Amino acid sequence: MSQSPFFSVLTPKGRGAIAVIAVRGPNADQVIDACFLPAANKAVGAIKRDIIYGIWNSTGEDLLVVRSGADRYEIQCHGSQAIIDAITGDLQNQGVLPLETAVKDESFVSSFRCEIEDLMNQAKTERTAMLLLEQWKLFPVAVEQLNAFEPDQRRKSIETMLSHASFGLNFHRTRSVVFCGRPNAGKSSLINRVLGFERAIVNPTAGTTRDVVTEGSAVDGWPVEFSDTAGLRQTDGQIEKMGIEKAQQVIESADVVIAVVDGLVSEDSINVVPDIVVINKSDLIDAGSLETIIENISARFPNTLCLKTSATTGAGLEELLAAIGKKLCPALPSVGQAYPVTQRQVDWLKRQLQSP
């Protein structure tokens, strides 16, 4: 590995609330001190806490610098590409090189292992940590072995690893699960049941939820952020309109959209394209009416799973959580299969396919 400090953007490309930039190598703390003002008004190396809040000088953005070891730091900042470019530009002005420039191809095995270590330090669940540990052992070795293969075998091995790239890039990422639907469908009650405590306010008055209420959790070992959104309807209230607009934005960027239907309202409608439809208050509906609702939903969304729940009794909650887990990770690679877990690793494998 390079004896000079280097940086690497750990989060995948694309829209995201948070970006993480790793800075590694000798004098990494001094490099950060040149660009970052801690709230404690001390040098980073003099602060005993591992999580340091402060301001990035050139952008004025407040962010966190996390110490993960000797000469090892993560900068956790806003996920916009403009902020990422500004911070990485400042690092380069301090003589810090991008990881791909700081190491030569023959050192990629070590650099890939370093990237996976960074992700393990950030793992939010035991399951994701164990999967990352498995790839820490498997992926660098698989990359190293490519040079010993005949061309056809090499290509097949690379293609197999890339076939699992979508899983590898996403399983350790916190994904968004959004509950949406008309007012009083029971979204807030349902999300409180899922979380196991009252995170969202429940009230029979339509339009009670005016903003997006979020809470981190895990489903089947995958890190998620649940969002309870404002009821989707036509309204003249300016504040409620703003809440609905924000809800629609969150829905558009969600990984899993759950449309909650009030089973007691015959004229209920779904005005989004959901991944899962939940008929709530199913304990209060007779069997015949319930079957009619399911048939109507299935006719409109033939490929969408339709479930029955009751936020009051908890009926159907296990099935709902199982369905969310399946949507997050439809299929897992087989045990012992190597695959990339960062965008840089994916890009490197793709370049190998193009080389002679």
N, C-alpha and C positions, 0 to 999 in steps of 0.2 A: 504493500500500500504506500501511497504517497506520504512523504515526511512533512508536507505542508498541509495546512488546514483545507478542507474541502466541504462543499455543501451538496445536499440532495433534497429535492422536493418529494416528500413521501406520499402525499395524497395524490390520487389519480386526477388526470385532466378532466375538465368539465365543471359544471356548476356545483358549488358546495358552500356551506356556511363557514367552514373552518378549513384552513390549509396548515400543513405542518412541514417545516423546512428544517432538516437536520444539518447541524454544523459539527464537524469532527476534526480532530487533529491537534497538533501542538499549538498552544496560544489561542485556542478557540475562544476562551473567555475574553481575551484582550480584543479580539476582532469584534465580538458582540458589544463590548464596552464602547468601542468607537462609533457604534451606530445606535445604541440603545441607552435610554435613561431610566434606571429603576426608580420606582416610587420611593424606595428607601434612601435614594440619593447616595448610594455606595457603589463601588465597583462590583460587578457580578461575582467575581471570585471571593469577595469579602462577605457576601451574604450567605448565611448558613442554610437558609431555606432552599429547597430544590425547585419550588415553584415561585417564580419572580415576576411580579406585575410591573409594568412601566410603559413608556412611550417610545416608539420608534422615531428617531430624530427626523428623518427626511419626509415622512408621511404624516407625522402627528397622530398616528393611530395608536390606541392603547392595545397591548397584546401581552402574551405570557411567554417567558423564556423558562424552559424546564431543563434542569440539569439531570441527566440520566447516568452520569458516570464521569470519570476523569477525562477531560477534554471532549466531552460528549454533551451536546445541547440540542434541544428542539425549540424552534420558534413557532408558536401557535398564534396565527393571525387570521384576519378576515380572508375568506376564500376567493375573493375576486382576483382575476388574473392581473389586473393593474397593480394591486398591492403586492402580489407574489413577485411580479417583475421588478417593482421598486426595491423590495427587500433583497432579492438575489442580485440586483444591480449594485446595491450598496456593498454587499459582501464581496463582489468581484472587484469593486473599487478599492477594497482593503486587501486585495491580493488573494482572496479565497477563490479557488477554482471549482467549477462544477465537477461532480464526481466522475463523469464520463471523460473529462479532460485530465483530471488529476491522476487517473489510473490508466494503465495500458491494458490491452485486451487480455494479456496473460494473467492479469491480476483481477479479472472480472469475477472469478470464483470467490475471492475474498470480499470484493465489494458487494456482491449479491448477498453473501452471508451477513454482512454489516447491515444491509437494508432490512433483512428479515429480523435481525436483532432489534432494530429500531421499532419495527411494527410490534414485536413481542412486548416491548416496553410499554406500548400504548394499548395493548389488548384489553378489552373491557369485559370479556367473559373467559371462563376456563376453557370452553370448547374452542374458541378462536385462538387462544394462546397455544393449546395443544396442537392444533392444525398448523400453526405457524412454526412451532418447534419441529414438527415432522418435516416441513419444507426446508427449515434451516439445515436439516440433515440430508435431505434428498436432492433438492434443486441444484445447489452448487456442484454436487458430485455428478449429477446428470449432465450438467453443462460441461464439466471437465471431461467426461467420457465421450463427448461428441467428436473430438479430434481422433479418437481411435476407431470410429465407425467408417465403413464403406459409404460412398455418397448416398445410395438408396436408403440404407439403414439410418444414416444421419438425418436425412430429410424426414423419414417416417417418425423418428424420435422427436424431432422438433415439432412436427405437425400434431403429434399426440399431446405434447405439452401445451401447445397453443390452443388445442381444442378445449382445454379446461381453464383458459385465461379469464373468461367472464366470471367463473366461480372464484378463481384466485384473487381477482381484483376487488371482489365485492364482499366475500364472507366476513372479513374483519372490519368492514366499514359499517358505521351506524346508519341503518336505513330507516326511511320515514314510512310510517303506517298511519294513514289519515282516515278518520271516521267522518263521513259527511252525510247529508240528507236534509230533509225538510225540518223546520222547527218542531220540537216536541216529539220527534221520532224516538227519542231515548238515547241519543248519541252520548251525552254526558254521563248518564247513568251506566251505560254499557262500558264506557272507557274506565269509569271508576271501578267497576266490577273486575275488569281485566287487570287493572293495576293493583287492586286489593286495598285501595284507600281512596278517599274523596279528594281527587285532584281537581276535578271540574265542578263548577257550581250547577246544582240541579234545581230547577224551578219550573212550575207549570206554565209560566208566562212565556209566550213565544218571543224569541229574539233575546233570551237571557244571555246566551253566549255571543259576545260582541267581537272577540278577538280569537286568535288561534292559541289554544292552551296546549302546551307540550310537556311531555315527561319521558325521561329515558327509562328503558327497561330491557328485558331480553325475552326472546321467544325461541324455545328449543335450542338455547345456547347462542343464538345470533343476536348481536346488539341492535336495538331498535329505538326509535323515538316515536311515541304515539302522539298524535295530534287530534284534538277535538276542535271542530270548526263551527263557525256561525251557521245557523240554519239557512239553507239555500231557498230563497223565495223573493218575490217582488215586494219592495218596501219603499216608503217615502222617508223613513228615518235616515238622516245623513250618517249617524254613527254606525247604525246597523248596516247600511250600504257599504261603508268602508270595511266592516268586518267580513261581509260577504265577498267583496273583491279580494281581500287578503286570503280568504278561504279558497277561492278559485285558483289563486296563484300557488298556494300550497298543494292543492290537488294536482295541478299540472306537473309539478316536479316530484310528486310522491313515488315511492317504490311500490307501495301497495295501497290501493284505494278501496275502502270498504263503504259501500252505500248502505245506510241504515234506513229501513222502511218501517213505518208505523203500521203494524198489521191491523190496527183498528180503524184505519182511515181508508175507505174503499177507493177514494180518488187519489191516493198517493201516487207520486211519480218519481222517477229517477232521471235527473238531468245531467248526469255525468256518465262516463264509460267506466264502470267499476271492475275491479278484479274479483271482488267477493260481494254478494248481496246478502244482507242480514235482515230477516223478518223478525223484528223485535216485538215484544209483548205477546209472543206466541202462546203463552199460557192462558191468555184471555180470549183466544179465538177458537171457534169450533172447527172440527176436522175438515168439514166440507169447505168452509171459507178459506182455510189455510191452503188446501190443495188448489183452489182457484187462483189464489195469489201466486203460488209457486208456478203454476202453469203459465200465467200471464207474464211473469218475469222471465221464465225460461224461453218463452216465445220471442221476447224482445232481446234477450241476451243468451243465446243458445250455448255459448261456450263459457259462461260465467257460473261459478259455483254459488248455489243458493242455500243458505242455512237458516235454521229456526233458533231463536234465542229468547231469553227472558232476563233482562237486567235485574228484575226483582228477585227471582228464584235462583238465578245463575245457570239455568238450563241452557245447554248448547255452548257454554263457554269453552269447554275442552275441545269440542269440534272446531270452534272458531280459531282457537290458538293453533291447533294442528294445521288448519288450512292456511293460516298466515305463515307458519314455518315452512310449509310446502311451497308457497309462492315465493318466499325469500330465497330458498335453495331447493329447486325442483329435483336436482340429482347431485350426488356427491361423487367426486372421483374415487376410484378404488384405493384402498389402503396400499401404500407403497408407490403410488403414482406421483411423479414429480410434475410440478406446474409452476408458472410464474405467479408472483403475488404483488408485483409493482408494475406500473406502466413502463418503467425503464427496462425491466426484465422482458416484458412483452416486445418492446421495440427492438431489443437486442436479438431476440429469437427470430423476429421477422427479417432482420437484416441478414441473419445467417442463411435463411432460405434463399435470399437473392444473391448470395455470394457463390462463386463457382465451387 
